[in-house]
Amino acid sequence: MIQDLSNHRKSYNKQELLEENCPENPIELFRDWFLIANETETIDEANAMSIATIGKDGFPKTRVVLLKKYSWEGFIFYTNYDSEKGKAILENDHVCLSFFWPSLERQIIIKGKAEKLAANLSDGYFDSRPDGSKLGAWASNQSQVVTSREELDKNLLTLEEKFKNKEIPRPDHWGGFLVKPLSIEFWQGRPNRMHDRIRYIQLKDYSWKLERLAP
């Protein structure tokens, strides 16, 4: 099967990104862009982001996760540490996060190093989750081969009975990662494919160097 997509074209002309409008710290610009995305009705989950890791097989792999918190220090998400993703990060902490908001003609690409979140912080977030999500963290051996959907459903039913009328603790294999950024690139679509690309690179003194990239 061959499908030619060469005529799929779009003109980008909604916004511009100029150096004089960029703050010294990229987290400020991220905050401003995220708030706009979060308030845009055509964007369902503004906090959905792709994360790319390098597996033990040497291949990169990208999947979508949900950003749960950001601060001056970095970006936090939660996962199963024993999953393919979790094992890859624990083996190689270099990761790349990417946000794409098509209706705003914007994307953000973040390169950084991921580290395990402190256990008490993972506990705090886990406690805030609905019971169904808590049980799911126990029921699913994420990324492992299973015989059927019925096996997963059976695991969940068993755990529902086990923790009935009880507090559900956080499994040791489940928790957060903090991605500390080393570079953050902001991409704004512009006409004629002459897009604006502004990249911040963190220097040794933890200040940020701003530079424009050719589209």
C-alpha positions as a printed Julia matrix, in Angstrom:
215×3 Matrix{Float64}:
   0.0     0.0    0.0
   1.22    3.49  -0.91
  -0.43    6.67   0.27
   0.99    9.98  -0.91
   0.74   12.71   1.73
   2.83   15.29  -0.11
  -0.18   17.58  -0.6
  -0.97   17.74   3.13
   0.06   21.31   3.88
  -0.85   23.94   6.44
   0.08   27.59   6.74
   1.24   28.64  10.2
   0.41   32.25  10.94
  -1.1    32.63  14.42
   1.79   33.93  16.54
   5.45   34.9   16.56
   8.29   34.3   19.02
  10.87   37.06  19.23
  13.91   37.32  21.47
  12.78   40.61  23.03
   9.67   38.87  24.35
  11.56   35.97  25.94
  12.29   35.97  29.69
  15.73   35.09  31.07
  14.44   31.81  32.53
  12.72   29.36  30.14
  10.46   28.02  32.91
   8.66   31.38  32.84
   8.01   31.03  29.12
   6.93   27.41  29.61
   4.48   28.56  32.29
   3.02   31.24  30.01
   2.63   28.86  27.08
   1.22   26.08  29.26
  -1.4    28.34  30.83
  -2.6    29.38  27.38
  -2.7    25.75  26.21
  -4.56   24.68  29.34
  -7.24   27.32  28.72
  -7.63   26.51  25.01
 -10.84   24.54  24.43
  -9.46   22.67  21.42
  -6.69   21.14  23.55
  -7.98   18.17  25.54
  -4.96   17.44  27.74
  -2.43   20.26  27.73
  -0.23   18.27  30.12
   0.13   15.31  27.73
   3.77   15.04  26.7
   5.93   12.59  24.82
   8.95   11.18  26.62
  11.79    9.56  24.7
  14.19    7.14  26.39
  17.02    4.89  25.24
  16.36    1.21  25.94
  18.83   -1.52  26.77
  18.48   -2.66  23.15
  19.98    0.67  22.04
  16.78    1.88  20.4
  15.02    5.11  21.33
  11.36    4.79  22.27
   8.75    7.54  22.64
   5.41    7.33  24.43
   2.92    9.8   25.9
   2.72   10.42  29.64
   1.09   13.16  31.72
   2.99   16.02  33.31
   1.85   16.29  36.92
   3.94   19.17  38.22
   6.55   21.66  37.09
   8.73   24.1   39.01
  12.0    26.0   38.68
  13.71   22.65  39.27
  12.05   20.69  36.48
   9.18   18.51  35.32
   7.53   15.65  37.24
   5.62   12.6   36.0
   4.78    9.24  37.57
   5.17    5.69  36.34
   5.98    2.09  37.22
   9.72    1.9   37.9
   9.72   -1.72  36.65
   8.16   -0.79  33.31
  10.18   -0.61  30.11
  10.21    3.16  30.5
  11.25    3.06  34.15
  14.05    0.57  33.57
  15.34    2.57  30.6
  15.53    5.75  32.69
  17.25    4.0   35.59
  19.8     2.62  33.1
  20.25    5.89  31.17
  18.92    9.08  32.75
  19.09   11.14  29.53
  15.52   11.79  28.32
  13.63   14.13  26.02
  10.17   15.57  26.7
   8.0    17.07  23.98
   4.74   19.02  24.08
   2.8    19.63  20.84
  -0.24   21.88  20.76
  -1.36   21.95  17.09
  -4.17   24.45  17.53
  -1.64   26.96  18.89
   1.0    25.98  16.31
   3.44   25.45  19.14
   5.74   22.78  20.48
   8.29   22.59  23.28
  11.23   20.17  23.35
  13.04   19.56  26.63
  16.29   17.64  26.98
  17.32   16.73  30.49
  18.28   14.18  33.1
  15.67   12.23  35.05
  16.0    11.18  38.65
  13.73    9.33  41.05
  11.47   11.58  43.06
  11.81   11.44  46.85
   9.61    8.69  48.28
   7.58   11.05  50.46
   6.68   13.16  47.42
   5.58   10.06  45.49
   3.55    9.04  48.56
   1.81   12.4   48.63
   0.77   12.23  45.0
  -0.28    8.58  45.23
  -2.54    9.39  48.18
  -4.33   11.99  46.05
  -5.24    9.47  43.33
  -8.66    7.78  43.05
  -8.79    4.28  44.52
  -9.21    2.76  41.06
  -5.94    4.31  39.89
  -4.2     3.19  43.07
  -5.34   -0.39  42.49
  -4.27   -0.19  38.87
  -0.71    0.57  40.0
  -0.77   -2.7   41.94
  -2.66   -4.8   39.39
  -0.56   -4.13  36.29
   2.98   -5.42  35.83
   3.53   -2.66  33.3
   5.25   -3.66  30.03
   5.18   -7.37  30.9
   3.52   -9.88  28.57
   0.1   -11.09  29.81
  -2.01  -13.96  28.57
  -5.24  -11.99  28.13
  -7.35   -9.03  29.17
  -9.12  -11.41  31.54
  -5.87  -11.89  33.48
  -5.62   -8.15  34.08
  -9.27   -7.89  35.13
  -8.85  -10.84  37.49
  -5.81   -9.21  39.11
  -7.81   -6.04  39.67
 -10.77   -7.9   41.2
  -8.43   -9.77  43.56
  -6.89   -6.51  44.73
 -10.27   -4.84  45.14
 -11.17   -7.59  47.57
  -7.79   -7.48  49.32
  -7.94   -3.74  49.98
 -11.69   -3.5   50.58
 -12.34   -0.86  53.27
  -8.57   -0.47  53.71
  -6.07    2.22  52.91
  -4.22    1.45  49.67
  -0.47    2.08  50.08
   1.87    3.1   47.29
   3.76    0.13  45.78
   7.53    0.42  46.06
   7.79   -0.08  42.29
   5.64    2.96  41.5
   6.6     6.61  41.85
   7.73    9.83  40.27
  10.6    11.03  38.13
  11.9    14.59  38.1
  13.35   15.7   34.78
  15.89   18.47  35.3
  16.2    20.38  32.01
  19.52   21.06  30.3
  17.97   22.65  27.22
  14.45   23.84  26.36
  13.44   24.71  22.8
  10.3    26.68  21.99
   8.88   26.3   18.48
   6.3    28.68  17.04
   4.9    28.0   13.58
   5.36   30.83  11.06
   4.38   31.32   7.38
   6.47   29.81   4.58
   8.0    27.28   7.01
  10.13   30.1    8.44
   9.28   29.0   11.96
  10.57   30.66  15.12
  12.84   28.38  17.16
  14.26   29.74  20.41
  16.48   27.44  22.45
  17.65   27.93  26.03
  20.78   26.08  27.15
  21.7    25.82  30.83
  25.23   26.98  31.63
  27.54   25.76  34.4
  26.42   28.53  36.75
  22.78   27.46  36.16
  21.97   30.59  34.18
  20.46   30.2   30.71
  21.87   31.06  27.3
  19.27   32.0   24.68
  19.85   31.38  20.97
  17.78   31.33  17.79
  17.85   28.26  15.55
  17.17   28.23  11.83
  13.83   26.56  11.04
